[in-house]
Amino acid sequence: MTVVHVSLELARHARDNPGGIAVIGSGGSMLTFAELEARVQASAHALRALGLARGERTALFVPPGADFVALFHALLRLGALPIL
């Protein structure tokens, strides 16, 4: 399984179980699979527009939580290599 496939599993969960809880953050905040997938798509689109290309190494300095998960999957979806 390639890294892109890992992120596409998220898209499948969003399609099959959109209201399911995908991320529980500190303080009890939650994101559904549909909400997380929307964040991933928006982030991937923005990163692509900034010129991020497949195979690029990318430092990901984001605190743990929903933003981290969304950006991580967006990078995978683009084929970029997140360095944690």
Backbone as numpy.savetxt, mean C-alpha at the origin, in Angstrom:
# Nx Ny Nz CAx CAy CAz Cx Cy Cz
6.02 -16.19 -5.86 5.16 -15.01 -5.86 6.06 -13.77 -5.86
5.80 -12.85 -6.78 6.59 -11.63 -6.83 6.03 -10.59 -5.87
6.82 -9.54 -5.62 6.36 -8.51 -4.69 5.10 -7.81 -5.20
4.97 -7.66 -6.50 3.75 -7.04 -7.05 2.54 -7.90 -6.71
2.70 -9.22 -6.77 1.59 -10.11 -6.45 1.14 -9.96 -5.00
2.07 -9.69 -4.10 1.71 -9.48 -2.69 0.72 -8.32 -2.58
1.01 -7.23 -3.28 0.12 -6.07 -3.22 -1.20 -6.34 -3.94
-1.16 -7.14 -4.98 -2.41 -7.45 -5.68 -3.33 -8.31 -4.83
-2.79 -9.02 -3.87 -3.63 -9.75 -2.91 -4.48 -8.78 -2.11
-3.91 -7.62 -1.78 -4.68 -6.59 -1.08 -5.86 -6.15 -1.95
-5.61 -5.94 -3.24 -6.68 -5.54 -4.15 -7.77 -6.61 -4.20
-7.37 -7.88 -4.17 -8.34 -8.97 -4.18 -9.19 -8.95 -2.90
-8.54 -8.73 -1.75 -9.29 -8.66 -0.49 -10.25 -7.47 -0.51
-9.82 -6.35 -1.07 -10.68 -5.17 -1.15 -11.92 -5.46 -2.01
-11.72 -6.24 -3.07 -12.85 -6.59 -3.95 -13.77 -7.60 -3.28
-13.17 -8.61 -2.62 -13.97 -9.70 -2.04 -14.56 -9.37 -0.67
-13.91 -8.49 0.07 -14.34 -8.19 1.43 -14.08 -6.70 1.73
-14.74 -5.80 1.00 -14.43 -4.37 1.12 -14.62 -3.79 2.51
-15.56 -4.32 3.27 -15.82 -3.79 4.60 -15.01 -4.43 5.71
-14.21 -5.43 5.35 -13.38 -6.11 6.35 -12.29 -5.18 6.87
-11.90 -5.39 8.11 -10.87 -4.55 8.73 -9.50 -4.98 8.22
-8.76 -4.04 7.64 -7.44 -4.32 7.10 -6.33 -3.85 8.03
-6.52 -2.69 8.67 -5.50 -2.11 9.54 -6.17 -1.56 10.80
-5.59 -1.90 11.93 -6.02 -1.30 13.20 -4.83 -0.51 13.71
-5.01 0.80 13.82 -3.92 1.67 14.24 -3.95 1.93 15.72
-2.97 2.71 16.16 -2.93 3.08 17.57 -4.16 3.91 17.89
-4.66 3.78 19.07 -5.85 4.51 19.47 -7.13 3.90 18.94
-7.03 2.73 18.29 -8.22 2.05 17.82 -8.72 2.49 16.46
-7.99 3.36 15.75 -8.43 3.75 14.41 -8.35 2.54 13.49
-9.29 2.46 12.55 -9.35 1.31 11.65 -9.53 1.74 10.22
-9.01 0.92 9.31 -9.23 1.09 7.88 -9.79 -0.22 7.33
-10.78 -0.11 6.49 -11.29 -1.30 5.81 -10.37 -1.61 4.63
-10.56 -2.80 4.06 -9.78 -3.16 2.88 -10.06 -2.19 1.73
-11.30 -1.77 1.57 -11.63 -0.82 0.50 -10.94 0.52 0.72
-10.93 1.00 1.96 -10.28 2.28 2.27 -8.77 2.18 2.06
-8.19 1.08 2.49 -6.75 0.89 2.32 -6.40 0.80 0.83
-7.18 0.05 0.07 -6.92 -0.07 -1.37 -7.01 1.29 -2.05
-7.97 2.11 -1.65 -8.08 3.45 -2.23 -6.83 4.28 -1.93
-6.32 4.17 -0.70 -5.08 4.88 -0.34 -3.89 4.37 -1.14
-3.83 3.05 -1.33 -2.73 2.47 -2.11 -2.78 2.98 -3.54
-3.95 2.96 -4.15 -4.07 3.43 -5.53 -3.71 4.90 -5.66
-4.18 5.73 -4.75 -3.88 7.16 -4.80 -2.38 7.41 -4.60
-1.78 6.67 -3.67 -0.34 6.83 -3.41 0.48 6.36 -4.61
0.11 5.23 -5.20 0.83 4.72 -6.37 0.74 5.71 -7.52
-0.44 6.27 -7.72 -0.62 7.26 -8.79 0.27 8.48 -8.56
0.28 8.98 -7.32 1.09 10.17 -7.00 2.58 9.87 -7.15
3.02 8.71 -6.70 4.44 8.36 -6.82 4.85 8.19 -8.28
3.98 7.60 -9.07 4.26 7.45 -10.51 4.36 8.82 -11.17
3.46 9.73 -10.80 3.48 11.09 -11.36 4.75 11.84 -10.99
5.34 11.48 -9.83 6.60 12.11 -9.42 7.81 11.49 -10.11
7.58 10.44 -10.89 8.66 9.84 -11.66 9.25 8.57 -11.09
8.65 8.01 -10.05 9.16 6.77 -9.49 8.97 5.65 -10.51
10.01 4.87 -10.73 9.96 3.83 -11.76 10.21 2.45 -11.16
9.80 1.46 -11.89 9.99 0.06 -11.52 11.49 -0.20 -11.26
11.77 -0.93 -10.19 13.14 -1.31 -9.88 13.91 -0.31 -9.05
13.37 0.88 -8.84 14.07 1.88 -8.03 14.02 1.49 -6.56
15.15 1.72 -5.89 15.19 1.52 -4.44 14.65 2.78 -3.78
13.81 2.58 -2.79 13.13 3.71 -2.17 13.19 3.57 -0.65
13.75 4.57 0.02 13.77 4.57 1.49 12.38 4.95 1.98
11.84 4.13 2.87 10.50 4.37 3.40 10.62 4.68 4.88
10.59 5.97 5.20 10.69 6.44 6.59 9.33 6.98 7.02
8.45 6.09 7.39 7.10 6.45 7.79 6.80 5.67 9.08
6.25 6.32 10.09 5.93 5.59 11.32 4.94 4.45 11.05
5.02 3.38 11.84 4.08 2.27 11.66 2.63 2.77 11.74
1.79 2.21 10.90 0.38 2.57 10.88 -0.18 2.48 9.48
-1.35 3.04 9.28 -2.05 2.94 8.00 -1.27 3.59 6.86
-0.64 4.73 7.10 0.14 5.38 6.03 1.30 4.50 5.59
1.97 3.87 6.55 3.07 2.97 6.23 2.59 1.82 5.36
1.49 1.19 5.77 0.97 0.04 5.02 0.58 0.46 3.60
-0.09 1.60 3.47 -0.52 2.08 2.16 0.67 2.40 1.26
1.66 3.10 1.79 2.83 3.45 0.98 3.65 2.22 0.63
3.78 1.29 1.56 4.51 0.06 1.29 3.88 -0.69 0.11
2.55 -0.84 0.15 1.86 -1.54 -0.93 1.90 -0.75 -2.24
1.85 0.57 -2.15 1.95 1.39 -3.37 3.31 1.18 -4.04
4.36 1.15 -3.24 5.70 0.91 -3.80 5.78 -0.47 -4.44
5.25 -1.47 -3.76 5.23 -2.81 -4.34 4.46 -2.83 -5.65
3.32 -2.17 -5.66 2.46 -2.16 -6.84 3.18 -1.54 -8.04
4.05 -0.55 -7.78 4.81 0.09 -8.84 6.04 -0.71 -9.25
6.37 -1.72 -8.44 7.58 -2.49 -8.71 8.83 -1.84 -8.14
8.65 -0.84 -7.30 9.79 -0.20 -6.61 10.18 -1.08 -5.44
11.39 -0.90 -4.95 11.90 -1.71 -3.85 11.97 -0.89 -2.58
11.01 -1.09 -1.67 11.05 -0.31 -0.43 12.17 -0.79 0.48
12.96 0.15 0.97 14.00 -0.13 1.95 13.47 0.38 3.27
13.32 -0.52 4.23 12.70 -0.16 5.50 13.75 0.23 6.51
